[in-house]
Amino acid sequence: MPHCFHEVLSLLTAAPSEAAKHELTAVKAAVLGLVEGVTEFLPISSTGHLVVTEKLLHVGTHPGAKDAADTYAITIQTGAILAVVV
């Protein structure tokens, strides 16, 4: 296998770095929750605003933190949908 393949494979399977562990701080989580809460009731895409906000806050940019950021976004959206339904 090519040498670069091994480098990419090691990056994808490596444990998250310290930077990735601290990528989603409590403040960033609160901002994402606020954006979702405000935009959920407006006739605009709350998901789109959440994705843009994640990019602006640099959340989910590290490969090790991408899955965690996606899970957090799904959880926020599920909570907002349940709040509307209930």
MIMARLUM-861015 format. One record per residue: x, y, z of N, C-alpha, C in turn; residue in one letter. Coordinates in steps of 0.05 Angstrom, whole numbers, plus 5000, padded with zeros to 4 digits. Atoms other than C-alpha are relative to their C-alpha. Layout:
N
XYZXYZXYZa ...
This chain:
86
501749765000500050005000501850255000m 498549755000502350714987500350115029p 499449894974505551075045497850205010h 502049804992500351645044497449875010c 502350144990494751135053500249935029f 499650074972497750905119499850255018h 500249754985498251625142497150085004e 502849934998490951755126498549815018v 501250204984488851105158500650055030l 499349954972492651275222498650255011s 501449764991489451965225497049945005l 502850064997482451675217499549825024l 500450194978483451135270501250095026t 498649914976487451545320497950115020a 501749884980484351765385500050314996a 500149715004481952485385502250155016p 497949854987487252995402498750185022s 501049824979486653485460498450224987e 501549795014484354015410497249904993a 502650105007478653565387498349965025a 501550044975476653405459498750265010k 501049744990475654145473498850164978h 501149865023472654325406497150105006e 502849934993465454345433499950085029l 500049914973465754775495497150055009t 502749944990459754935539498950254987a 500949755013459355635509499149944971v 500750065027459355365438497449834999k 502450164998454054845458497650175005a 502249824994449755395487499250174976a 500649845024450355815424498649834979v 501450185019448455215380497249955009l 502750044990442455075424498250244997g 501549755004440355805421499250044971l 500649985029440855815345497849814992v 502150195006436755185340497350085011e 502549924987431555435389498750234987g 501149765012430656105355499049934971v 500750045028430555845283498049774996t 501950225003426155235296497250104994e 502749905003419855665299499750204977f 500149815023421656115240499849844974l 500350155026419955935168502650004984p 497450025012427355835153501249735009i 498850264994431855225155501750025026s 498550004975434055115227502549834997s 497750175005438654555203502250154985t 498049845015442055025154501450205018g 498849814982443155545207501849865020h 498350154982445955015254502649924987l 497650085015450854775201501850244996v 498449765004453155485186501250095027v 498949934973453955635261502249825008t 497850194994458055005270502550074985e 497749925016462655235214501350255011k 499049754989463255935243501549965027l 498950054974464855655312502349794999l 498050215004469655125283499449765017h 500850244986465754555313499849774980v 500050235018466753875281502050014978g 498049975021472754075241502249785002t 498050214996477453545271498649734994h 501250265007476252845244499049845025p 500750144976475952575315497650125014g 502349864986470553075336497650024982a 502249975019466153045273497649845009k 502350174992461852465297498650115025d 501249894975460852785366498450254993a 501549765008458853445334497449944986a 502450085014453953105288497949885019d 501850114980450952715346498750225017t 501149784984450153355386497950154984y 502049855017446653705327497449844997a 502450175002441853115319498550015026i 501449994974440353125393498650275004t 501249744998438953875392497450014983i 502349995018434253795332497849815010q 502150184989430653195364498650135023t 501349864977429453605427498250224990g 501749795010426754185387497449894987a 502450135013422053725347498149905022i 501750104978419553395411498750245015l 501249774987418354085442497650104984a 502249905017413954275383497749805001v 502150215001410153605382498649985027v 501150034974409153565457498850265009v 
